[in-house]
Amino acid sequence: MMSNLFSIFDPSTNIFNLSLNWISSLIGLMFIPYSFWVMPNRYFMMWNFVAFKLHNEFKTIMGINSLNGSTFIFISLFFFILFNNFLGLFPYIFTSTSHLNLSLTLSLTLWLSFMIYGWINNTQHMFTHMIPQGTPTILMPFMVLIETISNIIRPGTLAVRLTANMIAGHLLLTLLGNSGMIMPNYLLFILIFTQILLLTLEFAVAIIQSYVITILSTLYSSETN
């Protein structure tokens, strides 16, 4: 039963036994040139509105000049995760963000970039960040150890947070869908209504998780400046 249940996250396909499902992660890139080819419409205006709001928020967190393009890295990360989360909610589309292969690759790459940049360019700041202000002298070695461990596990927590939330929602939808075959007819309406509510919740989770991952990445980046 468990193997059948978790088989919905299997990335392999029946085409020459190749894992072509990962190509679905790039579907969101098809919408980017489309926004430059067409006349401005409501979707284009909404896209620009969200990107502008995110740019202002990330700029405030990072404390950088508005002409600096660093915020667009995190805006791109937000839309990339958001597209993959949304696509996974549609039938027969692979959910790449439910695998640690993708989420850990993203978080580990960003974390390593922040650490390398911070320790090379702001070494003194990185050392002072290990000990919070006002820490007693006797507790300083323990604080350095705790801060080091918490810093090392950051990419893992980011990846597990995203993957676990995506897996949990899809498992609930799958369990409800499988239970419909053994339910009496008079309970099917309740089951369908519950699935609609859960699917609505999953759309909200897809947006929230994209925002949380991006905000945390921005905060980690601001600590190296």
ROZASE-155938 format. One record per residue (C-alpha): residue in three letters; z, x, y. Coordinates in steps of 0.25 Angstrom, whole numbers. Layout:
<rs>
+------+-------+-------+-------+
| rest |    up |  east | north |
+------+-------+-------+-------+
|  ALA |     Z |     X |     Y |
...
+------+-------+-------+-------+
</rs>
This chain:
<rs>
+------+-------+-------+-------+
| rest |    up |  east | north |
+------+-------+-------+-------+
|  MET |     0 |     0 |     0 |
|  MET |     4 |    11 |    10 |
|  SER |    -9 |    19 |     7 |
|  ASN |   -17 |     6 |    10 |
|  LEU |    -9 |     3 |    22 |
|  PHE |   -11 |    17 |    28 |
|  SER |   -26 |    18 |    24 |
|  ILE |   -29 |    11 |    38 |
|  PHE |   -26 |    24 |    44 |
|  ASP |   -36 |    32 |    35 |
|  PRO |   -46 |    39 |    43 |
|  SER |   -56 |    41 |    32 |
|  THR |   -69 |    33 |    31 |
|  ASN |   -79 |    30 |    20 |
|  ILE |   -90 |    37 |    26 |
|  PHE |   -91 |    50 |    18 |
|  ASN |   -76 |    50 |    18 |
|  LEU |   -75 |    55 |    32 |
|  SER |   -65 |    52 |    42 |
|  LEU |   -74 |    46 |    52 |
|  ASN |   -64 |    37 |    58 |
|  TRP |   -59 |    48 |    67 |
|  ILE |   -71 |    46 |    75 |
|  SER |   -65 |    33 |    80 |
|  SER |   -56 |    41 |    89 |
|  LEU |   -68 |    45 |    97 |
|  ILE |   -73 |    30 |   100 |
|  GLY |   -65 |    30 |   113 |
|  LEU |   -74 |    41 |   118 |
|  MET |   -86 |    31 |   118 |
|  PHE |   -80 |    23 |   129 |
|  ILE |   -78 |    34 |   139 |
|  PRO |   -93 |    37 |   142 |
|  TYR |   -95 |    22 |   142 |
|  SER |   -86 |    20 |   154 |
|  PHE |   -95 |    30 |   162 |
|  TRP |  -108 |    23 |   158 |
|  VAL |  -105 |     8 |   162 |
|  MET |  -102 |     2 |   175 |
|  PRO |   -87 |     0 |   178 |
|  ASN |   -81 |   -12 |   171 |
|  ARG |   -67 |   -18 |   168 |
|  TYR |   -66 |    -8 |   156 |
|  PHE |   -70 |     4 |   164 |
|  MET |   -60 |     0 |   176 |
|  MET |   -49 |    -2 |   166 |
|  TRP |   -52 |    11 |   159 |
|  ASN |   -51 |    18 |   173 |
|  PHE |   -39 |    10 |   177 |
|  VAL |   -31 |    15 |   164 |
|  ALA |   -36 |    29 |   166 |
|  PHE |   -32 |    30 |   181 |
|  LYS |   -18 |    24 |   178 |
|  LEU |   -16 |    34 |   166 |
|  HIS |   -21 |    45 |   175 |
|  ASN |   -10 |    42 |   186 |
|  GLU |     1 |    41 |   176 |
|  PHE |    -2 |    54 |   169 |
|  LYS |    -4 |    61 |   182 |
|  THR |    10 |    56 |   186 |
|  ILE |    16 |    61 |   173 |
|  MET |     9 |    75 |   173 |
|  GLY |    11 |    77 |   188 |
|  ILE |    -3 |    82 |   191 |
|  ASN |   -13 |    81 |   202 |
|  SER |   -22 |    69 |   201 |
|  LEU |   -35 |    78 |   200 |
|  ASN |   -30 |    84 |   188 |
|  GLY |   -37 |    79 |   175 |
|  SER |   -26 |    81 |   166 |
|  THR |   -22 |    66 |   165 |
|  PHE |   -36 |    63 |   159 |
|  ILE |   -32 |    70 |   147 |
|  PHE |   -21 |    60 |   144 |
|  ILE |   -30 |    48 |   149 |
|  SER |   -40 |    52 |   138 |
|  LEU |   -29 |    54 |   128 |
|  PHE |   -24 |    40 |   131 |
|  PHE |   -38 |    33 |   130 |
|  PHE |   -41 |    41 |   117 |
|  ILE |   -28 |    36 |   110 |
|  LEU |   -30 |    22 |   116 |
|  PHE |   -44 |    21 |   111 |
|  ASN |   -40 |    26 |    97 |
|  ASN |   -28 |    17 |    96 |
|  PHE |   -36 |     5 |   100 |
|  LEU |   -47 |     8 |    91 |
|  GLY |   -37 |     8 |    79 |
|  LEU |   -34 |    -6 |    82 |
|  PHE |   -48 |   -11 |    78 |
|  PRO |   -52 |   -14 |    64 |
|  TYR |   -58 |    -3 |    56 |
|  ILE |   -56 |     8 |    67 |
|  PHE |   -48 |    20 |    63 |
|  THR |   -35 |    23 |    71 |
|  SER |   -35 |    38 |    74 |
|  THR |   -22 |    37 |    82 |
|  SER |   -15 |    33 |    69 |
|  HIS |   -17 |    47 |    63 |
|  LEU |    -9 |    59 |    67 |
|  ASN |   -22 |    67 |    66 |
|  LEU |   -26 |    62 |    80 |
|  SER |   -13 |    59 |    87 |
|  LEU |    -7 |    72 |    83 |
|  THR |   -20 |    80 |    87 |
|  LEU |   -19 |    73 |   101 |
|  SER |    -4 |    75 |   103 |
|  LEU |    -4 |    90 |    97 |
|  THR |   -16 |    94 |   106 |
|  LEU |   -10 |    89 |   118 |
|  TRP |     4 |    94 |   116 |
|  LEU |    -1 |   108 |   112 |
|  SER |   -10 |   108 |   125 |
|  PHE |     2 |   104 |   133 |
|  MET |    11 |   115 |   127 |
|  ILE |     1 |   126 |   128 |
|  TYR |    -2 |   123 |   143 |
|  GLY |    13 |   122 |   146 |
|  TRP |    18 |   134 |   139 |
|  ILE |     6 |   143 |   145 |
|  ASN |     6 |   137 |   159 |
|  ASN |    20 |   132 |   162 |
|  THR |    29 |   141 |   152 |
|  GLN |    42 |   140 |   161 |
|  HIS |    40 |   125 |   163 |
|  MET |    39 |   123 |   148 |
|  PHE |    52 |   132 |   145 |
|  THR |    60 |   124 |   155 |
|  HIS |    55 |   111 |   149 |
|  MET |    62 |   115 |   136 |
|  ILE |    76 |   113 |   143 |
|  PRO |    79 |   101 |   151 |
|  GLN |    86 |   103 |   165 |
|  GLY |   101 |   103 |   164 |
|  THR |   102 |   107 |   149 |
|  PRO |   115 |   114 |   146 |
|  THR |   113 |   129 |   142 |
|  ILE |   119 |   127 |   128 |
|  LEU |   109 |   116 |   125 |
|  MET |    96 |   123 |   130 |
|  PRO |    92 |   129 |   116 |
|  PHE |    93 |   115 |   110 |
|  MET |    85 |   109 |   121 |
|  VAL |    74 |   119 |   119 |
|  LEU |    74 |   116 |   104 |
|  ILE |    74 |   101 |   107 |
|  GLU |    63 |   102 |   117 |
|  THR |    54 |   111 |   109 |
|  ILE |    55 |   101 |    97 |
|  SER |    52 |    89 |   105 |
|  ASN |    40 |    96 |   112 |
|  ILE |    35 |   100 |    98 |
|  ILE |    35 |    86 |    92 |
|  ARG |    28 |    80 |   104 |
|  PRO |    14 |    80 |    98 |
|  GLY |    20 |    74 |    85 |
|  THR |    27 |    63 |    92 |
|  LEU |    15 |    59 |   100 |
|  ALA |     6 |    59 |    88 |
|  VAL |    16 |    51 |    79 |
|  ARG |    19 |    41 |    90 |
|  LEU |     4 |    37 |    91 |
|  THR |     1 |    38 |    76 |
|  ALA |    13 |    30 |    72 |
|  ASN |    11 |    19 |    82 |
|  MET |    -4 |    17 |    78 |
|  ILE |     0 |    17 |    63 |
|  ALA |    11 |     7 |    64 |
|  GLY |     2 |    -3 |    71 |
|  HIS |    -9 |    -2 |    62 |
|  LEU |     0 |    -3 |    50 |
|  LEU |     6 |   -16 |    55 |
|  LEU |    -8 |   -22 |    57 |
|  THR |   -12 |   -18 |    43 |
|  LEU |     0 |   -24 |    37 |
|  LEU |    -2 |   -37 |    44 |
|  GLY |   -16 |   -37 |    40 |
|  ASN |   -14 |   -35 |    26 |
|  SER |    -3 |   -45 |    25 |
|  GLY |   -12 |   -56 |    30 |
|  MET |   -19 |   -56 |    16 |
|  ILE |    -6 |   -61 |     9 |
|  MET |    -1 |   -70 |    20 |
|  PRO |    -2 |   -85 |    19 |
|  ASN |   -12 |   -92 |    28 |
|  TYR |    -2 |   -98 |    37 |
|  LEU |     4 |   -85 |    41 |
|  LEU |   -10 |   -78 |    44 |
|  PHE |    -9 |   -83 |    59 |
|  ILE |     4 |   -76 |    61 |
|  LEU |    -1 |   -64 |    55 |
|  ILE |   -14 |   -64 |    64 |
|  PHE |    -5 |   -66 |    76 |
|  THR |     4 |   -55 |    72 |
|  GLN |    -8 |   -45 |    70 |
|  ILE |   -13 |   -49 |    84 |
|  LEU |     0 |   -46 |    90 |
|  LEU |     1 |   -33 |    83 |
|  LEU |   -13 |   -29 |    87 |
|  THR |    -9 |   -32 |   101 |
|  LEU |     3 |   -23 |   100 |
|  GLU |    -6 |   -12 |    94 |
|  PHE |   -15 |   -12 |   106 |
|  ALA |    -3 |   -10 |   115 |
|  VAL |     2 |     1 |   106 |
|  ALA |   -11 |     8 |   106 |
|  ILE |   -10 |     8 |   122 |
|  ILE |     4 |    12 |   122 |
|  GLN |     3 |    23 |   112 |
|  SER |    -9 |    29 |   120 |
|  TYR |    -1 |    29 |   133 |
|  VAL |    12 |    34 |   126 |
|  ILE |     4 |    46 |   120 |
|  THR |    -3 |    49 |   133 |
|  ILE |    10 |    48 |   141 |
|  LEU |    18 |    57 |   132 |
|  SER |     6 |    67 |   132 |
|  THR |     6 |    67 |   147 |
|  LEU |    21 |    69 |   148 |
|  TYR |    20 |    81 |   138 |
|  SER |     9 |    87 |   147 |
|  SER |    17 |    85 |   160 |
|  GLU |    29 |    93 |   154 |
|  THR |    20 |   106 |   153 |
|  ASN |    17 |   106 |   168 |
+------+-------+-------+-------+
</rs>
